[in-house]
Structures are given as structure tokens and as C-alpha cells.
Amino acid sequence: MTAKLPSDETLTETGLEASGKGRVLIIACGALAREVLALVRLNRWDHVDLQCLPAILHNHPDQITDAVRDAVARHRKDYATIQIAYADCGTGGQLQEACAQMGVDMIAGPHCYSFFEGNEVFAARAEDEFTAFYLTDFLARQFEAFVWRPLGLDRYPQLRDTYFGHYEKLVYLAQTDDPALTETARDCAQRLGLEFERRGTGYGDLATTLTDWAEA
């Protein structure tokens, strides 16, 4: 289901271009900004715009649903279609319920680790990987800001084993083939005292979902 605007709005107000193709707004987690923009540019989706919410909501999932509601309400009058580039992301089904109420689509899956690897593949591995800690390209780049400091490990390094004592490996789900970023992720594993594994996932289900939205 998509968010269609009232038929009595003008073409400009409904976000319709002269060609008749409606403009699409993707409201995304800030942690997906690079990936969404890369797909928009690669596919030349000139009718697609991106609005990102703060990536730090990744650490505060209880705030995601209200932030998405506010963003949809703020932009609804300007676009023919609005789509939500979040999975459940720890909202406990609340985001899915809100999206259904607003008539907008969201990405299927529990979180970005799952849809980058592919939801079916991730689910098949889940039982054997409950001791794995995952990083994406974004989290490898932002490890200090999103993992190390929020957990207090910069101030209390002795807490590392309290937090990660039951983990066995760090799995880096790589969206790009970047040797320097791979080494950054490897260093993150070493700092956490975990084995390291890299998997090249590309954009996974994010790419197929955005393609469906942009080309509908």
C-alpha cells in the first residue's frame, strides 16, 4: 500500500512532474544514507528523494516510530508516494503497525543486518549464529560513536567481557569492497576479543525493495 495524496491537489503540490511520474520520498534511517543514495544514483531514479532521520535512533528504537510518524506527516503533502527505509529495528512491531495505519510501505525483516544479507539467508543462519555480533559498513565506520562510547568501553574497558563474553565472533556484512574498511572492521573484532568473519553482501534486499518502490 502506498500513500496517495488527494486528487484535488495541484500537480506541484502532489509532487507530480511534467512527465506525469509521481515523485517518491524515501524516509530512511541515517545509517542507510550512503546505500540509498548509491542506489538512487546508480539507477538514475531522478524522481526519488531521500530524507534521513538521525542514525543515533539505531540506539534508541523506542523513538523510531514517533520520528517516522512525524516525518510522514511533515512531507505527505509534497509527494505522490512515501516509503520507509527501516525494518522493524527493535520497535517490537510498532513501526509496522504505524506504517500500516499511515498507508506506507517499509522494508521487510527484523533489522538491517537481516535485509543486507537477505532475510531468507539471515533467518536460515540465525539458529547457528546467536553468538555473532554484526557490523555493517556504517557501523564499522561509526564503531566509536555507536558501539564503543555508548557502552562506556572508552571509560570502563573492563566491561568488554561483561557485554561480549557470550559472543564468539564479529560478522562484518560488507556492502562495499573496501579493503581499508575491512581492516577497520577486523580491528573492531580484535578490540572486542572476537573472531572475525567478513561476508560480502552488497545491498541485499534493500536494493530489490527500493527498485520495487522506485519503478512501481
RAMOHU-V255108 format. One line per field, one symbol per residue. ss: DSSP state (h for helix, s for strand, l for the rest). phi: phi as a letter, one per 30 degrees, with the letter a starting at -180 (. if undefined). burial: + if it has 24 or more other ideal C-beta (glycine too) atoms within 12 Angstrom, else -. A space follows every 10 residues. Layout:
ss=???
phi=???
burial=???
This chain:
ss=llllllllll lllllsllll lslssssssh hhhhhhhhhh hhhllllsss ssslhhhhhl hhhhhhhhhh hhhhhhhhll ssssslllll lllhhhhhhh hhllssllll lhhhhhhlhh hhhhhhllll lsssslhhhh hlhhhhhhll llllllhhhh hhhhllllss ssssllllhh hhhhhhhhhh hhllssssss lllhhhhhhh hhhhll
phi=.bdcdedddd ddddicdedj dddccccbde dceedddddd dechddcccb bccedddecb ddcddddded ddddcedcbd bbbccbcdhi diiddddddd ddibcbddkd adeddddjed dddddedcbd ccccbceedd dceddcbdde diddcbedde dddcdcdcbc ccdcdbcbed dddddddedd ddicdcbcbd cichdddddd deddcd
burial=-++-+----- ---++----- -+++++++++ +++++++-++ ----+-++++ +++-+-++-- +--++-+++- ++--++-+++ +++++++++- +--+++-++- -+-+++++++ +++++++++- -+------+- -+++++++++ +++--+++-- +-+------+ ---+----++ ++++++---- ++-+++-++- ++-+-++++- +++++++-++ --++--
